[in-house]
Amino acid sequence: MVKKMKKMTEKTLEFETYHYPILIKEFHLDTFGHVNNATYLELFEEARWDLITKNGYGLPRIMESGIGPTILEIKLKFSKEIKLREEISIETQVVSYDNKIAKLMQRMLRIKEVCCTAEFVIALFDLKSRKIILPTEDWLKAVGVKTQI
């Protein structure tokens, strides 16, 4: 049985930042020789899956519980092009969680230079009821949210 959290406010939460390093390879590029725009979304997703899997909420857990993340909105801003064999880091942080809805920010960095920012509106989705639900304690832990009691 999964315990659901009571209604939350941002004032009771603390948010951790995660870093995911990646080397840009040939298959990430488009015909212009830089990372393809659709690939940015794939790389951001790879970093999010790494984050939740390392925090105990990977695909096996989602399949077993029938509860997993869903994306409601995406906003991308491309600032600098990223080219072949460049080493980048993806920073991921939930920046707010209000009731059932969270805002998650990701940044692709080349050293300290921001190349792309992404803003996601996310929620936890119950596959049986087909509805967005309040976050569970385990889900909050998985995305780096610490509740302050």
C-alpha positions in Angstrom: 0.0 0.0 0.0 1.3 3.4 -0.9 1.0 6.2 1.6 0.0 9.5 0.0 1.0 12.9 1.4 -1.4 15.4 2.7 -1.7 18.7 0.9 1.6 20.5 0.9 2.9 24.0 0.6 6.3 25.1 -0.7 7.2 26.5 2.8 7.6 23.0 4.2 9.9 21.7 1.5 13.7 21.7 0.8 15.0 20.9 -2.7 18.2 19.1 -3.7 20.1 19.6 -6.9 21.5 16.6 -8.9 24.2 16.5 -11.5 24.4 14.1 -14.4 27.6 14.2 -16.6 27.4 13.1 -20.2 29.7 13.1 -23.2 28.1 14.3 -26.5 28.5 11.6 -29.2 27.9 11.4 -32.9 24.3 10.1 -32.7 23.3 13.2 -30.6 24.1 15.5 -33.6 22.0 16.8 -36.5 23.2 17.9 -39.9 24.4 21.2 -38.6 27.0 19.4 -36.4 25.5 20.3 -33.1 23.0 18.6 -30.7 19.6 18.1 -32.4 16.8 20.0 -30.7 14.8 16.8 -30.0 17.9 15.2 -28.5 18.0 17.8 -25.7 14.7 16.4 -24.5 16.1 12.9 -24.6 19.2 13.9 -22.6 17.1 15.7 -20.0 14.9 12.6 -19.7 17.9 10.4 -19.3 19.1 12.6 -16.4 15.6 12.5 -14.8 15.5 8.7 -15.0 19.0 8.4 -13.6 17.9 10.6 -10.7 14.7 8.7 -9.7 16.3 5.3 -10.3 19.2 6.1 -8.0 16.7 7.3 -5.4 14.7 4.0 -5.5 11.9 5.0 -7.9 13.0 3.4 -11.2 10.9 1.6 -13.8 10.5 -1.7 -11.8 9.0 0.3 -8.9 6.7 2.2 -11.2 5.5 -1.0 -12.9 5.0 -2.7 -9.5 3.1 0.2 -7.9 1.2 1.5 -10.9 2.2 5.0 -10.0 4.8 7.1 -11.9 5.7 10.5 -13.2 4.0 12.4 -15.9 4.9 15.6 -17.7 2.2 18.3 -18.1 4.2 21.1 -19.7 7.7 21.7 -21.2 9.5 24.9 -21.9 13.0 24.9 -23.5 15.4 27.7 -24.0 18.5 27.1 -26.2 21.3 29.5 -25.3 24.6 28.0 -26.7 25.1 25.2 -29.2 26.7 22.0 -28.0 29.0 20.1 -30.3 30.6 16.7 -30.7 32.7 15.2 -27.8 31.9 18.1 -25.5 31.5 17.1 -21.9 28.3 18.6 -20.3 26.5 18.2 -17.0 22.8 18.3 -16.5 21.6 19.9 -13.3 18.2 18.8 -12.1 16.1 20.3 -9.3 12.5 20.4 -8.3 12.0 24.1 -7.5 8.4 24.0 -6.2 5.7 21.4 -5.3 2.2 22.8 -4.7 -0.4 20.2 -3.9 -0.2 17.7 -6.8 1.9 19.8 -9.2 5.6 20.3 -9.3 8.0 22.5 -11.3 11.3 20.9 -12.2 14.1 22.8 -13.7 17.0 21.3 -15.7 20.1 23.0 -17.1 22.7 21.8 -19.5 26.1 23.2 -18.6 29.4 23.2 -20.4 31.7 23.9 -17.4 29.7 26.8 -15.9 28.2 28.1 -19.2 24.5 27.5 -19.5 23.7 26.0 -22.9 20.1 25.1 -22.5 17.4 25.4 -19.8 14.3 23.4 -19.5 11.3 24.0 -17.3 8.9 21.0 -16.7 5.6 20.9 -14.9 5.2 17.4 -13.6 2.9 15.3 -11.4 2.6 11.8 -10.1 0.1 9.7 -12.1 -1.9 6.7 -10.9 -2.2 4.2 -13.8 -5.2 2.5 -12.4 -7.4 5.5 -11.7 -5.8 7.4 -14.6 -5.6 10.5 -12.5 -2.9 12.8 -11.0 -2.4 12.1 -7.3 -0.7 13.7 -4.4 2.9 12.8 -4.2 4.0 9.9 -2.0 6.9 10.2 0.5 8.9 7.9 -1.7 8.3 10.0 -4.8 9.3 13.2 -3.0 12.5 11.5 -1.9 13.1 10.2 -5.5 13.0 13.7 -6.9 15.1 15.3 -4.2 12.4 16.9 -2.1 12.8 16.9 1.6 9.8 17.6 3.8 10.4 19.8 6.8 8.1 18.9 9.7 
